[in-house]
Every structure is written in C-alpha cells, then in structure tokens.
Amino acid sequence: MMTLSAFIDAISLQNELVQILVSLLIGLLIGGEREYHNKSAGLRTFILISFGACLCTILSIKIGGSSPDRIAANIITGIGFLGAGAIFKDENKVSGITTASTIWATASLGMCVGSGHIALAIFGAVLVWFVLYVMATVQNWIDQYNKIIDYKLTLPSINDIAYCEALFQQFGLKSTLLREAKSPQQCVLTWRLAGRYAQHQAFLAKLRLDAVIETYQY
C-alpha cells in the first residue's frame, strides 16, 4: 500500500507538473507574440524563460530550507543579464528595450507560477499580451501624429543650412540640429525632426529628388 508520505509526494509532484505546464503555456502566449513580430527573442526563448523561472522557484521552495527564497532571489539577477543582451544600439536609436522588459516580466510570471499563484500569473500573462499586442496599435496611432526621426544630410556647403531649414518649414517639421561636420568638399549635418508621419513621408519624397542635398540617411 502507498504510505502517507508517498501519497503526499505524488500529490505534490502532480501540482508541480501542472505549474510547469502553465509556465510553458505562458511562455508560449508571450513568445508567440514576439515571434510574430520577428523580435530578437522569440517563441522558444520566452518558453524557456518562463519554464526556467518556474522550476527555479519550485526548487527554491523545496530545498531552500530556512530561506526558501534564496534561489528564487537570484532569478532577477540572471534575467537582468539576459535582458541586457536583447538591447542594442544602432546609429540613431536604441532597440530591444521592450523585448528586454518582456523577458523580465515573463520571468516574474514564471516565478509566480512556481510559487503557486497560478491565477495571478495567468492574469499577468494576459495583461502582458494586451500591452504588447493591443497597445502597439495605440503607439502606432500616436506616432502618426508625432513622429521623431534623426536625419543625416550631406550638403555641398555650410551655406546650404538655410536651404534645409526652409525645407523643414515647408513640410511643417520642427527641427533641432544635433551634430555638424564640415570638410573642404562637403558639410554633414544631423537633424532631429518632429512632425506627423505623413509630413515625414512627404519630406522623404522630396529628399529622393532634391538636387542640393547630396545624400541622406535616417
């Protein structure tokens, strides 16, 4: 016959398997959204993050002794390094901050599942998915009305700055001069322009055909 201790261990194992399964589903929900948008951390990454955080939390409770949070407390530190790897900077902007934040949030959901708060974790997962998927539409709508882009323009002469400023005014773009470099052959200026998305598109169409501006980059 099964002893009481073995029965309790079997019930505990069953609960832990459910927790692990829920953590996998949470990683699947969030990772699927990231994979769909072709982000640097995708489906498998988020499944493993959620699962790993859940399993480490379960182990922390089981073998932590008088300090059941000892192992789980280090999850946040480890996730910080992983999130930092998702952030990178190109010439004009920093990318990957949302993905890094999502990695951190997914780990916290995995910890939530591992500690037995499954309902709270499911609610949190739905909220994270809502922020990533639904709020992206709101963010794009805001960008339509106030888009900020840095443009690097190459001009034949420093005297052509006034020509650029006139172009900005023509298309209703607010401008800030960020950087300036001059050589005997040309002048390279970096401007930060703010305006509606449609104004930027019209400005770009002008740049493609403009005879004064030699090259542009944004």
C-alpha positions in Angstrom: 0.0 0.0 0.0 1.1 3.6 -0.6 2.3 5.3 2.5 1.0 8.7 3.6 4.4 10.3 2.7 4.4 8.7 -0.8 0.8 9.9 -1.3 1.8 13.5 -0.3 4.8 13.3 -2.6 2.6 12.1 -5.5 0.1 15.0 -5.0 3.0 17.5 -4.7 4.5 16.2 -7.9 1.2 16.4 -9.7 0.8 20.0 -8.6 4.3 20.8 -9.7 3.7 19.3 -13.2 0.7 21.5 -13.5 2.7 24.5 -12.6 5.4 23.7 -15.1 2.7 23.1 -17.8 1.1 26.5 -17.0 4.5 28.2 -17.2 5.1 26.7 -20.7 1.7 28.0 -21.8 2.5 31.5 -20.5 5.8 31.4 -22.3 4.0 30.2 -25.5 1.5 33.1 -25.3 4.0 35.8 -24.9 6.7 34.3 -27.1 4.2 33.8 -29.9 3.5 37.5 -30.0 7.3 38.3 -30.0 7.9 35.7 -32.7 5.1 37.0 -34.9 6.7 40.5 -34.8 10.2 39.0 -35.6 11.9 40.2 -32.4 15.3 39.2 -31.3 13.9 37.0 -28.5 11.2 34.7 -29.9 8.9 31.7 -29.1 11.5 29.2 -27.7 13.3 31.9 -25.7 10.2 33.0 -23.8 9.0 29.4 -23.2 12.4 28.6 -21.7 12.5 31.8 -19.6 9.0 31.1 -18.1 9.8 27.4 -17.5 13.2 28.1 -16.0 11.9 30.8 -13.6 9.1 28.5 -12.6 11.4 25.5 -12.0 14.0 27.5 -10.0 11.2 28.9 -7.8 9.9 25.4 -7.1 13.4 24.2 -6.3 14.0 27.2 -4.1 10.9 26.4 -2.0 11.8 22.7 -1.8 15.5 22.9 -1.0 15.8 26.4 0.4 15.4 25.3 4.0 15.0 28.3 6.3 15.4 30.6 3.3 13.0 29.4 0.7 13.6 32.5 -1.4 17.3 32.1 -1.6 17.5 30.6 -5.1 14.5 32.5 -6.5 16.0 35.8 -5.5 18.9 35.2 -7.9 16.5 34.7 -10.9 16.1 38.5 -11.2 19.9 39.0 -11.4 20.2 36.3 -14.1 17.3 37.7 -16.1 18.9 41.1 -16.0 21.9 39.8 -17.9 19.7 38.1 -20.4 17.6 41.2 -20.9 20.7 43.3 -21.4 21.7 41.0 -24.3 18.5 41.9 -26.1 19.2 45.7 -26.1 21.4 47.1 -28.9 22.1 50.5 -30.3 22.4 51.5 -33.9 23.4 54.9 -35.2 20.2 56.7 -34.4 18.3 54.8 -31.8 18.3 52.1 -29.1 16.3 49.0 -29.8 15.2 46.0 -27.8 14.1 47.7 -24.6 10.5 46.4 -25.0 11.8 42.9 -25.6 14.2 43.1 -22.5 11.2 44.4 -20.4 9.1 41.5 -21.7 11.9 39.0 -20.7 11.9 40.4 -17.2 8.0 40.3 -16.9 7.9 36.7 -18.3 10.4 35.6 -15.6 8.3 37.2 -12.9 5.3 35.3 -14.3 7.2 32.0 -14.2 8.2 32.8 -10.6 4.5 33.5 -9.8 3.5 30.1 -11.2 6.3 28.3 -9.4 5.2 29.8 -6.0 1.7 28.5 -6.6 -0.1 31.7 -7.6 -1.3 30.4 -10.9 -4.4 32.6 -11.2 -2.4 35.7 -10.7 0.2 34.5 -13.2 -2.4 33.9 -15.9 -4.0 37.3 -15.3 -0.5 38.8 -15.6 0.2 36.9 -18.8 -3.0 38.2 -20.4 -2.1 41.7 -19.3 1.4 41.5 -20.8 0.0 40.1 -24.1 -2.5 43.0 -24.1 0.3 45.6 -23.6 2.4 44.0 -26.4 -0.3 43.4 -29.0 -3.1 45.8 -28.4 -1.2 48.8 -27.1 1.1 48.6 -30.2 -1.8 49.9 -32.2 -2.2 52.8 -29.8 1.5 53.5 -30.0 1.4 53.5 -33.9 -1.6 55.9 -33.7 0.4 58.3 -31.5 3.4 58.0 -33.9 1.1 59.1 -36.8 0.7 62.5 -35.0 4.2 63.0 -33.5 7.0 61.0 -35.2 10.6 61.9 -34.3 13.3 60.9 -36.7 17.0 61.8 -36.9 18.2 62.6 -40.4 21.8 62.8 -41.6 22.1 65.1 -44.6 25.2 65.8 -46.7 25.3 69.3 -48.3 27.8 70.9 -50.7 28.4 73.8 -48.4 27.7 75.1 -44.9 25.7 77.9 -46.5 23.0 75.4 -47.5 21.8 75.1 -43.9 19.3 77.8 -44.6 18.0 75.8 -47.5 17.4 72.8 -45.2 15.7 74.9 -42.6 13.4 76.3 -45.4 12.6 72.7 -46.4 11.7 71.8 -42.8 9.3 74.7 -42.6 7.8 73.8 -46.0 6.8 70.4 -44.7 5.8 71.5 -41.2 8.6 69.7 -39.4 10.1 71.0 -36.2 13.9 70.8 -36.3 16.8 70.6 -33.9 20.4 70.5 -35.1 22.2 67.6 -33.3 25.6 67.3 -35.0 27.7 69.2 -37.6 30.8 68.1 -39.5 32.5 70.1 -42.2 35.2 69.2 -44.7 36.6 71.2 -47.7 34.3 69.1 -50.0 31.0 68.9 -48.1 29.1 69.5 -44.9 27.4 66.7 -42.9 24.5 67.7 -40.6 22.4 65.6 -38.3 18.9 67.0 -37.6 16.2 65.7 -35.3 12.8 66.4 -37.0 9.4 66.1 -35.3 6.1 66.0 -37.1 3.3 63.9 -38.4 4.1 60.6 -40.2 2.6 62.0 -43.4 4.9 65.0 -43.2 7.9 62.8 -42.9 6.9 60.8 -45.9 6.4 63.9 -48.0 9.8 65.2 -46.8 11.5 61.9 -47.8 9.9 62.0 -51.2 11.4 65.5 -51.6 14.9 64.2 -50.5 14.9 61.5 -53.1 14.7 64.1 -55.9 16.4 67.1 -54.3 19.4 68.4 -56.3 21.0 70.3 -53.4 21.1 67.6 -50.8 23.8 65.1 -52.0 23.0 62.2 -49.6 20.6 61.5 -46.8 20.2 58.8 -44.1 17.7 58.3 -41.3 
